[in-house]
Amino acid sequence: MPPDLAKAALAYDEAQLRNDGPELTRLLADDYKLVSRAGTVLNKSQFVAHSTDPKVKLLPFTIEQPLHTVWSDGAVLGGKVNYRTVDHGKEGAQWLLFADIWAKRGGSWRVVYTQVSTAKAP
């Protein structure tokens, strides 16, 4: 994986863990879309609002079975995660498969699309 993409991917994961709206806004393309496991589609502003809700906290995670496909100006980075949260004081966890589609635009990597689905626990 190119070092600049690896750095952007790490920054994206860390921004989600910190509920960091400005960093998420920087790393997501303006035309970003997320297809959730519930079948809903969120745009960039909806995803940032959801990810920065002070009553919801994403807990640290490890990407298992990583999936990486990289070409000169794009990439698919994904894998399986135990998605653990504290939502309005209640802990929850669910195994998910995700794929983040990255595009290099204007010399910087941006997430343009994410798809999430439910996965079987190991």
Secondary structure as UniProt FT lines:
FT   HELIX           3..18
FT   HELIX           21..27
FT   STRAND          28..35
FT   TURN            37..38
FT   STRAND          41..43
FT   HELIX           44..51
FT   TURN            54..55
FT   STRAND          56..58
FT   STRAND          64..71
FT   TURN            72..73
FT   STRAND          74..87
FT   TURN            88..89
FT   STRAND          90..105
FT   TURN            106..107
FT   STRAND          108..118
//
